[in-house]
Structure formats: structure tokens, C-alpha cells
Amino acid sequence: MEFNQLLMKRRSCRAFESAPVAEEQIEAILQAGCWAPSPLNLQPWEFIVITDSDIKKRVKEAGEKAKNEVIAAGGPGWVKKYSADFVQDAPLLIAVVFDPGKGGLGTFFGQSYGALQATSACVQNMMLKASELGLESLWFTFFRPDELAPVFNIPEKFEIAGVIALGKPAEEIKAPPRRTPVFYRERYGVLKE
Ligand SMILES: Cc1cc2nc3c(=O)[nH]c(=O)nc-3n(C[C@H](O)[C@H](O)[C@H](O)COP(=O)(O)O)c2cc1C
């Protein structure tokens, strides 16, 4: 598929068909993730591939708990209508975890984002690959990571970059609008003459 077409086709999907994702497709998605750049090529990411309905249910419950916290804290009204059911309905979840210690040289001067930045690039690669394969995805982060770490049995040093829900979209998804690029010349705030 032409690159720009793929970029614009990928959509966050919140309604999935139940058909399982083929093993070759899962492998292709994980491989695509691993071609992301990372500081010192440390590749801080690891993956947990989930099809078990009990684990999916626990992810959904962590989402519901987070939602209730947001409501109780006076979050935006639309959150009441937000449903994390798709997390349970998706045929596949991939939890993407990373070792924050693999952040490259930045870790020596207090710049702690390297591993998360790399893992975010990895997730984007995975989502684009999934879209190319006729699947769609949702980068799910609406949960307290400490709720899910024990569910996935993640060793203490790892952090969760997200849980990616994947499957065939159950309906057509409208593209949310994009801002035109906001950019300056040489210094912030300086527009082209
Ligand atoms: C880091 C990150 C976290 C996100 N977390 C959630 C989430 O927890 N739940 C959700 O429904 N969508 C989540 N999204 C999806 C965004 O809402 C979505 O990307 C945005 O609305 C643009 O739509 P598009 O991905 O179809 O272009 C997340 C996206 C990113 C990049």
C-alpha cells in the first residue's frame, strides 16, 4: 500500500469483529514494531500477546475503574459515556512493555524518556502494519498501570506503554480532523515572511 494512503487509513478502532487474528499476522505486527528506532539501538520493548478472555476482562475492568476515578474527580462529562467494552471484544490484545533503564545516554543526565519514546515509535509501527494487513487497532492507556502489572505478571523493572487492541474493524471509522502543521522558522513564534 502506498505510504501516505496507509498513514491516513490507520484509525483508532473501538468496535471489532470477533474473528481471530492469524498467527502470521501477529508475528508480522511484532516484527514491524521491532524496526522502530531506539536510543543506542537498545530496543527496550517486549510484548505480551493476549487472547485469553479472563485477562481481557481484567484489562476492561481496569479501564472501568479508571473511568470511575475520572468521573469522581470531576473529569469531562463525555467520559460517562465512554465504554471500554471493545477491549474485551477485540480478538487480540498486545501489551507493550519496556525497560526504562534502556533509555540510552540520556539516562546519565536525567533525561528519562528515551525508552518510552522508542517504545512509542514501536507501537506506531505495529499499528501501521496492522492497518496494512486489513486490521485496525486501539492504543489503550486508560488504566492505572499498577493495576495491570500483576495481571500480566510483569517483572518490576518494566513499565507499560499501552495495551494495543487489534482485530478487523466492525464498522467504518470516520477520520478525526487534523490540525494543519503549526510551524515556525528558526525560532518558536517566528513565521515565514
Ligand atoms: C498514547 C495514546 C494513548 C491513547 N489512549 C487511548 C485510550 O486509552 N482510549 C481510547 O479510546 N483511545 C486512546 N487513544 C486514541 C486516540 O483517541 C486517537 O489516536 C485520536 O483520537 C486520533 O484518532 P486516530 O488514531 O483514528 O487518528 C490513544 C492514543 C495515543 C497516541
PDBQT file of the ligand as one rigid body, heavy atoms in Angstrom, charges set to zero:
ROOT
HETATM    1  C1  LIG A 201      -0.606   7.423  23.616  1.00  0.00    +0.000 C 
HETATM    2  C2  LIG A 201      -2.054   7.280  23.212  1.00  0.00    +0.000 A 
HETATM    3  C3  LIG A 201      -2.974   6.824  24.139  1.00  0.00    +0.000 A 
HETATM    4  C4  LIG A 201      -4.309   6.641  23.780  1.00  0.00    +0.000 A 
HETATM    5  N1  LIG A 201      -5.179   6.119  24.719  1.00  0.00    +0.000 NA
HETATM    6  C5  LIG A 201      -6.454   5.869  24.371  1.00  0.00    +0.000 A 
HETATM    7  C6  LIG A 201      -7.331   5.234  25.288  1.00  0.00    +0.000 A 
HETATM    8  O1  LIG A 201      -6.964   4.881  26.412  1.00  0.00    +0.000 OA
HETATM    9  N2  LIG A 201      -8.608   5.014  24.906  1.00  0.00    +0.000 N 
HETATM   10  C7  LIG A 201      -9.068   5.373  23.676  1.00  0.00    +0.000 A 
HETATM   11  O2  LIG A 201     -10.236   5.134  23.383  1.00  0.00    +0.000 OA
HETATM   12  N3  LIG A 201      -8.252   5.954  22.754  1.00  0.00    +0.000 NA
HETATM   13  C8  LIG A 201      -6.951   6.203  23.074  1.00  0.00    +0.000 A 
HETATM   14  N4  LIG A 201      -6.095   6.754  22.148  1.00  0.00    +0.000 N 
HETATM   15  C9  LIG A 201      -6.568   7.001  20.772  1.00  0.00    +0.000 C 
HETATM   16  C10 LIG A 201      -6.817   8.480  20.427  1.00  0.00    +0.000 C 
HETATM   17  O3  LIG A 201      -8.042   8.889  20.959  1.00  0.00    +0.000 OA
HETATM   18  C11 LIG A 201      -6.784   8.615  18.885  1.00  0.00    +0.000 C 
HETATM   19  O4  LIG A 201      -5.497   8.303  18.412  1.00  0.00    +0.000 OA
HETATM   20  C12 LIG A 201      -7.150  10.033  18.404  1.00  0.00    +0.000 C 
HETATM   21  O5  LIG A 201      -8.470  10.351  18.720  1.00  0.00    +0.000 OA
HETATM   22  C13 LIG A 201      -6.961  10.191  16.877  1.00  0.00    +0.000 C 
HETATM   23  O6  LIG A 201      -7.692   9.215  16.161  1.00  0.00    +0.000 OA
HETATM   24  P1  LIG A 201      -6.979   8.243  15.115  1.00  0.00    +0.000 P 
HETATM   25  O7  LIG A 201      -5.995   7.393  15.897  1.00  0.00    +0.000 OA
HETATM   26  O8  LIG A 201      -8.063   7.414  14.485  1.00  0.00    +0.000 OA
HETATM   27  O9  LIG A 201      -6.263   9.074  14.107  1.00  0.00    +0.000 OA
HETATM   28  C14 LIG A 201      -4.752   6.958  22.469  1.00  0.00    +0.000 A 
HETATM   29  C15 LIG A 201      -3.819   7.439  21.544  1.00  0.00    +0.000 A 
HETATM   30  C16 LIG A 201      -2.490   7.587  21.901  1.00  0.00    +0.000 A 
HETATM   31  C17 LIG A 201      -1.492   8.059  20.880  1.00  0.00    +0.000 C 
ENDROOT
TORSDOF 0
